[in-house]
Amino acid sequence: MTPDVTAPSRTTYRDVRAAILSRITDGTWGAGTILPSEMELAEAFGCARATVNRAMREIEEMGLVERKRKSGTRVRAAPVRQARFEIPLVGDEIAANGGTYRYALVSTATLPAPDWLRGRMGLGAGDRVVHVTAMHYADGAPHQFEDRWINATALPEVLEASFDKQGPTEWLIAAVPYSEVEIGLMAVAAEGPLCDHLGHAPGAPVFRVERTTWWQGQAITHVRLNHAPGYRMTTRY
């Protein structure tokens, strides 16, 4: 089975994706239909198999098809809606709101993982972590206090990293991918560093985002992002 396609010159994965999506949404390839193989689609579209593979990966991520080795790609009876998460960069968020961003390292240290963190990240008794705290400013005013722990056993190159000018989030995004993310949102009472760095009164509620990321089953980093008074989180799916 091959689609009736007139292949344009220099077919891109976007062209392939659009054509396949059109056939799924207009019912040409209805629920349960097994799609042609990647080789057949590549021949029909006049492109490389890698181009088809990328298009099919994106359609799978949309939840419209199910791909199984040996049995092929089948159109789902009920699409699966998936949220695709991207690690946000605080500097980009501030700039998008028209502000001027500034980063400042507060402290960095290498130490054995404390007990609470070992439990949280599944670390061993001998595992070491790099603990980084940093401030992020918007138009010169405190915006976010970052309290981050990085697993040096899983990511030994962090021991040589410098966070004087670049925040740990940027460094991590460049250094290692992630396969799993867990996020918690909460209010905590301001004390100690939160009062000093963010300007909260002692005991005042602080909006905190806690995020842990893994790569292939191994915890990479755990971070607590604490926000200045008046911070508002907005997201759209």
C-alpha positions as a printed Julia matrix, in Angstrom:
237×3 Matrix{Float64}:
   0.0    0.0    0.0
   1.47   3.34  -1.02
  -0.07   6.82  -0.95
  -0.96   8.65  -4.12
   1.53  11.49  -3.79
   3.12  13.81  -6.26
   6.48  14.43  -4.63
   7.78  18.01  -4.64
  11.46  18.64  -5.2
  13.55  18.71  -2.03
  10.79  17.2    0.09
  11.2   18.13   3.75
   9.99  16.28   6.83
   7.37  19.04   7.21
   5.99  18.2    3.77
   5.82  14.51   4.69
   4.25  15.25   8.08
   1.6   17.53   6.53
   0.68  14.95   3.89
   0.36  12.11   6.4
  -1.62  14.27   8.83
  -3.98  15.24   6.01
  -4.68  11.59   5.21
  -5.31  10.77   8.87
  -7.57  13.75   9.57
  -9.63  13.41   6.37
 -10.26   9.73   7.05
  -8.22   8.33   4.15
  -6.22   6.49   6.77
  -8.85   5.82   9.42
  -8.55   4.41  12.91
  -6.73   1.09  12.92
  -5.13   1.58   9.5
  -1.6    0.26   9.23
   0.47   2.87   7.42
   2.97   2.08   4.67
   6.51   1.34   5.81
   9.08   4.1    6.03
  10.8    2.74   2.92
   7.53   2.8    0.97
   6.74   6.32   2.14
  10.25   7.53   1.33
   9.92   6.16  -2.21
   6.47   7.7   -2.64
   7.58  11.11  -1.39
  10.91  11.0   -3.19
  12.93  11.64  -0.05
  15.3    9.9    2.36
  13.99   7.4    4.88
  15.4    9.6    7.67
  13.08  12.39   6.51
  10.07  10.09   6.85
  11.29   8.83  10.21
  11.45  12.35  11.65
   7.97  13.15  10.37
   6.58   9.93  11.87
   8.24  10.6   15.23
   6.5   13.96  15.46
   3.14  12.47  14.49
   3.63   9.8   17.16
   4.38  12.52  19.72
   1.07  14.14  18.78
  -0.6   10.9   19.91
  -2.16  10.13  16.51
  -0.32   6.91  15.71
   1.2    3.99  17.56
   4.51   2.62  16.32
   5.59  -0.9   17.2
   8.63  -2.74  16.0
   7.83  -5.49  13.46
   4.07  -4.76  13.48
   4.41  -1.28  11.93
   2.63   2.03  12.47
  -1.11   2.06  13.14
  -3.52   5.01  13.37
  -4.88   5.23  16.9
  -8.6    4.83  17.49
  -8.42   7.56  20.14
  -5.58  10.08  19.93
  -3.39  10.34  23.01
  -2.81  13.94  24.07
   0.71  14.49  25.33
   2.25  17.51  27.03
   5.73  18.25  25.71
   7.81  19.88  28.44
  10.72  22.17  27.77
  13.04  23.35  30.54
  12.38  27.11  30.81
  15.24  29.61  31.0
  14.51  32.4   33.47
  16.49  34.89  31.39
  14.28  34.21  28.38
  11.14  34.59  30.5
  12.28  37.96  31.81
  13.27  39.19  28.35
   9.93  38.05  26.91
   8.2   40.32  29.42
  10.36  43.25  28.38
  12.73  43.12  31.36
  16.51  43.23  31.65
  18.02  40.04  33.04
  21.02  39.67  35.33
  22.51  36.5   36.86
  24.66  36.28  40.0
  26.29  33.21  41.53
  25.82  33.05  45.31
  27.7   29.88  46.24
  28.95  26.55  44.93
  30.28  23.52  46.78
  31.01  19.83  46.18
  29.96  17.5   49.0
  28.5   14.07  49.78
  24.79  13.95  49.03
  22.78  14.68  52.21
  20.33  12.01  53.36
  17.19  13.85  52.24
  18.62  14.33  48.74
  19.75  10.71  48.49
  16.17   9.68  49.17
  14.77  12.23  46.73
  17.13  11.38  43.85
  17.81   7.72  44.6
  21.53   8.31  45.2
  24.0    5.96  46.88
  25.87   6.53  50.12
  29.1    7.45  48.32
  27.58   9.72  45.69
  28.77  13.31  45.54
  26.81  16.33  44.42
  27.55  19.88  43.39
  25.38  22.36  45.28
  24.83  25.68  43.5
  22.83  28.66  44.71
  22.26  31.65  42.44
  20.17  34.77  42.06
  18.26  35.9   38.99
  17.26  39.56  38.67
  14.71  41.39  36.5
  15.44  45.08  35.95
  17.78  45.01  38.93
  15.16  43.64  41.33
  15.23  40.11  42.84
  13.25  37.69  40.71
  14.28  34.13  41.59
  16.56  32.36  44.06
  17.84  29.06  42.64
  18.92  26.25  44.97
  20.25  23.39  42.82
  21.89  20.0   43.39
  23.65  18.18  40.53
  24.61  14.48  40.67
  28.39  14.47  40.12
  28.46  10.66  39.99
  26.18  10.66  36.95
  27.69  13.83  35.49
  31.37  14.03  36.58
  32.12  16.91  34.2
  30.16  19.18  36.53
  33.15  19.07  38.9
  35.08  21.17  36.38
  32.21  23.5   35.53
  32.2   27.18  36.45
  28.92  28.9   37.21
  30.38  32.37  37.67
  28.85  33.74  34.46
  26.47  31.05  33.28
  23.6   29.61  35.29
  23.42  25.87  35.99
  20.24  25.47  33.93
  21.97  26.66  30.77
  24.97  24.46  31.5
  22.81  21.37  32.09
  20.77  21.85  28.92
  24.0   21.92  26.91
  25.62  19.03  28.82
  22.97  16.31  29.06
  19.45  15.53  27.73
  16.61  14.41  29.98
  14.14  11.56  29.64
  11.9   12.19  32.65
  10.87  15.28  34.62
   8.96  15.6   37.9
   7.63  19.01  38.96
   6.1   20.15  42.24
   4.45  23.5   42.96
   4.07  24.69  46.54
   4.04  27.55  49.0
   6.69  27.62  51.74
   7.35  30.05  54.58
  10.18  32.51  53.99
  13.2   32.14  56.22
  16.96  32.61  56.08
  18.28  32.99  52.52
  14.81  33.5   51.07
  14.3   36.6   53.18
  17.83  37.85  52.53
  17.85  37.35  48.76
  14.22  37.84  47.73
  13.01  40.49  50.15
  10.28  38.41  51.77
   9.29  39.1   55.36
  10.01  36.18  57.74
   7.19  33.68  57.59
   5.67  35.15  54.41
   4.5   32.65  51.76
   6.99  31.98  48.96
   6.0   30.38  45.66
   8.39  27.49  44.98
   8.84  25.21  41.99
  10.71  21.96  42.68
  11.97  20.05  39.67
  13.88  16.77  39.38
  15.18  15.47  36.05
  16.42  12.03  35.05
  18.34  10.65  32.09
  17.76   6.97  31.29
  16.71   6.16  34.85
  19.49   8.07  36.62
  18.7   11.27  38.5
  20.69  14.22  37.17
  19.56  17.26  39.14
  17.11  18.53  41.74
  16.34  22.23  41.98
  14.22  24.52  44.13
  13.23  27.73  42.35
  11.96  30.32  44.84
  10.29  33.46  43.55
  10.12  37.06  44.65
   6.82  38.62  45.86
   4.33  39.18  43.07
   5.6   36.4   40.81
   2.95  34.83  38.59
   3.31  31.6   36.64
   1.41  31.31  33.37
   1.41  28.34  31.01
  -0.5   27.3   27.92
  -1.03  23.86  26.36
